Amino acid sequence: MFTANGFETYFWDDKSSPQRKVSGIFSKDDLQKLINRREERKNLDSIIIDDKITDRYYQKEAIRAVCDNIKHGYRRSLLVMATGTGKTRTASSLTDVLSRGGYITNVLFLADRTALVKQAKDDFKNYLPDMSLCNLLSNKDDKNARIVFSTYPTMLNSIDSTKTESGQILFTPAHFDLIIVDEAHRSIFKKYRAIFEYFDALIVGLTATPKTEVDRNTYDFFEMEHGVPTYAYDYETARDIDHVLVPYHNIETTTKFLEEGITYDNLSDEDKARYEEDFIDDDGSLPDFIPSPKLNEFVFNKKTVDLVLQDLMTKGIKVAGGDRIGKSIIFAQNKKHAQYIVERFDALYPQYNGGFCKRIICDDTYAQTVIDDFKQPAAPTQYNIELEKEPHIAVSVDMMDTGIDVPHILNLVFFKKVRSKTKFWQMLGRGTRICKGIECVDSKDGVYTDKRRFYIFDYCGNFEFFRQNKDGVKGNETQTLSEAIFIKRIRLIHHFQESAFAEDTYIKWRNDLIDIVLKQVQALNTELVSVRLQLKHIEKFKNADYFVCLSEQDKHELISFIAPLVYMDENDEFAKRFDNFMYGLMLSQIEALSSFKRAKKQLCNIVVELERRSTIPQIKLKLPLIHTIGTDEFWDAGDLIAFEDVRTALRELIKFLVDGNALNPIYTDLADPIINTKEGDILDPGYEFQDYKLKVNRYIEQHKDDLAIWKLRNNLPLTPADYQALANVFTKELGSEEDYKKEFGETPFGLLIRKIAKLEYDAAMHVFSEFINNQSLNQHQIVFVKKVIDYVVQNGYIENVSELMKPPFDKPMSFIKLFDAKEQERIITLVNLIKNNAVKIVA
């Protein structure tokens, strides 16, 4: 059933969910699909997870957690899993389970980079070879495929532009049943929220950002309590308990220049001469000091770069009997830095003929080819050193910080400062994956087979920074220039309706601002889905009457719903940046913000730079105003009208400053002494688990061989002492009785442990062995009993014997038809015995 009011549409399927807002009426085919699904859906608990896709307990827990979420009516789930623990594999298996369960047909997988889209499609192809796949970035693939892979902007454009052969929209509101969001975080849901508002689909977010770092906005988007994702699995458990990730060994080296900068007076006479030659300005001035942040930004010192490369080549983990460095990533500061590292490598090691070390930056047309070569042998191919291709060292600027899956990476080099905790742990995650079959040589264990660890070389104090600043530095949300300027104009319009701005000059200025934003709103193309979704607000603010006196609610609507959609027909980006800056200065003056002092200094610096270019005719014309800006009288007046005059007069001059301010790279060759080195001082766990449910899961996995848990895994009943020991753990050590009831209700300890720790195969076989041996069972009957055994091994027990009448036990022949009454009774007794052994207490 659909209900609509012209702006909003609601959909209600009374058999499966309450009413919810949707972007439009579904197509006839989509409605038929939903009607069919009413009969086709199966109990998700009955769908066996395919071990060929996911065979690790935590991946299966994640899948079951999402399935439980869906069963309880929730349409959004968030999985927080450490890098390298198989998020994409888990997503593939979840897709398989939901597909076989009759819940989904079409799937959309979204990632933020082309390389990650391609990698995800390749992985899904290996895990789900029978499903049709489409990389939307390619023209070769069939867009009608079951699973579509895309970046966010490509998908947003495709909603509007992709048609069927008959000219109808292909990607209708109900086309996708499941959307998988790779590396889900707040900026995605803000910038591309139209995608998630347009499609009526289950949404599963994947992120390696541990739950304490996932921002509140992301939890809000997934409609869950802050800090409590659907499922979480941390690096420390994966590394120390389950051994599905490898540890790192960090080697921290501090050089004088990278730590303290370059001070002319501290250089040797020989280096002073070189410094004078390299750093002298055109006007003959010489800086006394180069601060450390300038190193690797535009100042490149040969001896520093050579030190880093030689450390890697001599101290890094090697392969090929120790003759060759293992696959390595060097994280560089910028494109020029990356290029210089490659040039110095080729100069130091000419015997490798220029292919051993390559840069990977977004501007390079061949970047994806280099990534593909670097990944060889690509998973799931068994590692074979003969399949490795050049490059063996990738010098990356941002492109390989996240998402790239190369299990045989053995060395990481941090040659840039990283202050985001999330980014740092994602970069560290490039080396955590296990790699069976690789023969390594390192300084700790000599020669060994199978990857035991990876090395991290840190030259920029990143480890020390995170020791001192455990939470790192929080990043800011980014806005387009058009959005930022629109928001500031709305704020000014709102301020200028106050009595303090009742003069005619302010009234005229306010009306001019209203005319600008009104035209921007009226120019929005309602054919675009992102615009169509906000039609209610757009139609409202196309009317100038609403701007006569903006309420706080009006301001909120304009900023939240309209601002992300507007654009400016302005080719001069530098003029737009100056508009944004000047509007910010005005607002900081009106609102008495501390940022005004900083903005004042910045404007004065701009004026000084303009005065230095007074021979440019356009600047010469404005010199009287430019000279005024530097005076005390100008700033003491604090005249907003004067600030606006400055904005309009100078905005077209800013472009003349750009080339002059561009810093040409300086290449020098100065002795950069090492002032400190240390090894193996690893960081404390990046993130701690705090919610009760995860503590319980973790405890059971870590204590599988404790007596009480061992008994439950082996189908042996508990004694009172066993039960009391479990009660102490669950209701005292890990939390309270209230915590247990909140998470698990009245579930007995034994059944909970069975669900998590499972039942040993031999124990399950022992229960049914006499029945199998004493009965003359035919093949179909044996297959059925084997299904029961597999089910109780995987799930710990069967909740109710009525499950024997449902999938997966109902095909090819039902329980009733396969066995006579006596045999049925015996099977039911054995099934109940397994469950009862988890709850009964014996002396």
Secondary structure, DSSP 4 states (H G I P E B T S, - for coil): -EEE-SS-EEE--TTT---EEESSPPPHHHHHHHHHHHHH---GGGS---TTT--SHHHHHHHHHHHHHHHTT--EEEEEE-TTS-HHHHHHHHHHHHHHTTS-S-EEEEESSHHHHHHHHHHHHHH-TTS-EEETT-SSS-TTSSEEEEEHHHHHHHHHH-B-TTS-BSS-TTS-SEEEEET--HHHHHHTHHHHHHS--EEEEEE-S-TTTS-HHHHHHTT--TT--SEEE-HHIIIIIS-SB--EEEEEEEEHHHHH-EEGGGS-HHHHHHHHHHH--TTS---SEE-GGGBTTTEEEHHHHHHHHHHHHHHS-EEGGGTEEPEEEEE-SSHHHHHHHHHHHHHH-GGGTT-SEEEE-TT-TTHHHHHHHHHPSPTTSPP-GGG--S-SEEEESSTTSSS---TTEEEEEE-S----HHHHHHHHGGG-B--TT-EEEETTTEEEES---EEEEESS-HHHHHHH-TT--PPPPP--HHHHHHHHHHHHHHHTTSGGG-SHHHHHHHHHHHHHHHHHHHT--TTSHHHHTTHHHHHHHTSGGGGSS--HHHHHHIIIIIGGG-------HHHHHHHHHHHHHHHHHHTT-THHHHHHHHHHHHHHHHHTTTTSHHHHHTHHHHHHHTSHHHHHHT-HHHHHHHHHHHGGGTHHHHHHHPPPPEEE-----EEEEEE--PPPPS----SHHHHHHHHHHHTTTSHHHHHHHTT-PBPHHHHHHHHHIIIIIS--HHHHHHHHTT--HHHHHHHHH---HHHHHHHHHHHHHHS---HHHHHHHHHHHHHHHHHSS-S-GGGGGSTTTTSSS-HHHHS-HHHHHHHHHHHHHHHHTTT-B--
